[in-house]
Amino acid sequence: MAEDRHLRVRALLDSVRAEGRAALTAPEGKVIADAYGIAVPGEELAKDVDEAVAYAARFGGPVVMKIVSPDILHKTDAGGVIVGVEGSADVRAAFHEIVDNARSYDARARIEGVQIQELLPKGQEVIVGAVTDPTFGKVVAFGLGGVLVEVLKDVTFRLAPLDADEALSMLDSIRSAEILRGVRGAPAVDRWALAEQIRRVSQLVADFPEIAEVDLNPVIATPEGAVAADIRVILSDAPPKERRRYTREEILTSMRRLMQPASVAVIGASNEQGKIGNSVMRNLVDGGFTGEIHPVNPKADDILGRKAYKSVTDVPGEVDVAVFAIPAKFVASALEEVGRKKIPNAVLIPSGFAETGEHELQDEIVAIAERHGVRLLGPNIYGYYSTWHDLCATFCTPYDVKGGVALTSQSGGIGMAILGFARTTKTGVSAIVGLGNKSDLDEDDLLTWFGEDPHTECIAMHLEDLKDGRAFVEAARATVPKKPVVVLKAGRTAAGAKAAGSHTGALAGDDAVYEDILRQAGVIRAPGLNEMLEYARALPVLPTPQGDNIVIITGAGGSGVLLSDAVTDNGLSLMEIPPDLDEAFRKFIPPFGAAGNPVDITGGEPPSTYEATIRLGLEDPRIHALVLGYWHTIVTPPMLFAELTARVVAEFRERGIEKPVVASLAGDVEVEEACQYLYERGVVAYPYTTEKPVAVLGAKYRWARAAGVLGGAS
């Protein structure tokens, strides 16, 4: 049956193409709808007014009448739609009016007739559609129809094709999801029928890549089903350009030699201070890289005490990485030599390629690299750091604090911000990688590597775009169950590329699609650079929560209210404290304090009150995470609070009880040192903010849910 369906649609699309058309007519759309089980109302094509009367009488009630013309895409704009026509006289009048309007709208338009369609019962209007996104390919969309979709743009997106569960999840992902469940006495819609419309549209566009857009608008959803009142199908102008793909094994093999090289050549190495080739050489040598370092410079015999070679082809033995520190115009010829030497990786620091409009030069080096099997990092980058191998292949400042965070950026400026943040916060990193123009290696290659790298516990990526969104999603889905992936996607406010043919296309702005599909991939999206860096720093520190119950313990009522707001803002749940636990907390707080949640111990309490309540929060298995709000007093100074909190947390961890603990410290400047002390001992703490500690806790929860490792709440 699937094969039959495919043949029918294939024959139809081929015939439309043969006529040089991109848009299907309504009757052609119905052929596709019937083939894929997309529910549409009964309809007939009336070629003259008498047929219109006969068909309308057969439906036995009010009908909708629409112009059918391969040259008129937007029927309403042409005055080609009349709704609720009943009775032979009105049908005749409507037929003539529609045809006259169409001829006035476009005198040259071919008119095939008027579609007579059953008038659907009143129900909730929604839109179901699919577009071809330049980053992610076929994407399916769902939102409320009518005025709401145009004004509120309350739409959600997923990669196509999708299964029944993913289709159902879309119904709950719009802001107005409650309307579909029935409000103010209105009945709920048939969710299964609506999800099936979404799923079938997604399968259609996956089966036929030449379909650029599908628009079911509106779909009338009722308790009895979901029927598309109109289906619009638009074909693409040309097939999408295929990107070269590498297997997982190929990626891991080349990335291993890039990140764990035994031998590095520096093309353009120099003895002259102030030159990039000198900075790269000094960083490699001074950074303690234990592998071989081969300077390449036709005008030097010796660079920094190492023998220099006229050409990379003269370097003895195998070389894993060639770092380029020469002007752009010389890169192509040097890359040919790298290819002949069978070096698997070229790190292209120079600028002067696509970012300055030199697309042909960039295309040339990509072609050379593909011909020789060389993977390119860059061009237009600051280089890269692989700390666990003491490798600093960059002209920027060195960094050697080893740890579990891998950081990548498209921008050199952002790369240096990453470096400064890491140094200030003493964040240990496994790698910092510049991606620049991403002529070849990009985020999915790095994700594939870092997902397997035993030194990497968390991956954070700044990106302005994705070359291949599907490859990224595939790599993210393989990585997220093992470790968190944080993404800062720049360009949230840029106008999306709008497909001109449909409502769905106009709604599919770049960022709206990125937002939903990154979430679908399990990626944690950071709203800004500082948040990306803080999430990356915090997530490896925080244990994985075992449930949703969060308790706030605070010495200041004002902090408690703000922390409660932050919990809600981050999609987290404050625990409803049961009576026995409430009574247990009350034993440790003064009568004018407040149990419940937040637990307000008041500001004048001694260290013993903080310690007793934190102990209770860690001891009770029904509590899954603690948010601490500290208020600076002389009774309990900041470092005393930090020391007792760290000691209690460490004691419970030794007993096998690990819960996420985050803290907000309000006070004089001493709280800064206290926060650093706590952070170094596994308690994520921040001074002068109630939002940041809860935001990183929220990020940990989002990862735990996406990875499927969050235990059920007791």
Buried (B, 14 or more C-beta within 10 A) or exposed (E): EEEEBBEBBBEBBEEBEEEEBBBBBBBBBBBBBBBBEBBBBEBBBBEEBEBBBBBBBEBEEBBBBBBBBBBBBEBEEBBBBBEEBBEBEBBBBBBEBBBEBBBEBEEEBEBBBBBBBBBBEEBBBBBBBBBBBBBBBBBBBBBBBEEBBBEEBBBBBBBBBBEEEBBBBBBEBBBBBEBBEEEEEEEBBBBEBBBBBBBBBBBBBBBBEBBBBBBBBBBBBBEEBBBBBBBBBBBBEEEEEEEEEBEEEBBBBBBBBBBBBBBBBBBBBBBEEEBBBBBBBBBBBEBEBEBBBBBBBEEBEEBBEBEBBEBBEBBEEBBBBBBBBBEBEEBBEBBBBBBEBEBBBBBBBBBBBBEEEBEEBBEBBBEBBBEBEBBBBBBBBBBBBBBBBBBBBBBBEBBBEEBBBBBBBBBBEBBBBBBEBBEEBEBBBBBBBBBBBBBBBBBBBBBBBBBBBEBBBBBBBBBBBBBBBBBBBBBBBBBBEBBBBBBBBBEBEEEBEBBEBBBBBBBBBBBBBBBBBBBBBBBBBBEEBEBBBBBBBBBBBBBBBBBBBBBBBBBBBEBBBBBBEBBEEBEBBBBEBEEEBBEBBBEBBEEEBBBBBBBBBBBBBEBEBBBBBBBBBBEBEBBBBBBBBBBBBEEBBBBBBBBBBBEBBEEBBEEEEBBBBBBBBBBEEBBBEBBBBBBEBBBBBBBEBBBBBBBBBBBBBBBBBBBEEBEEBE
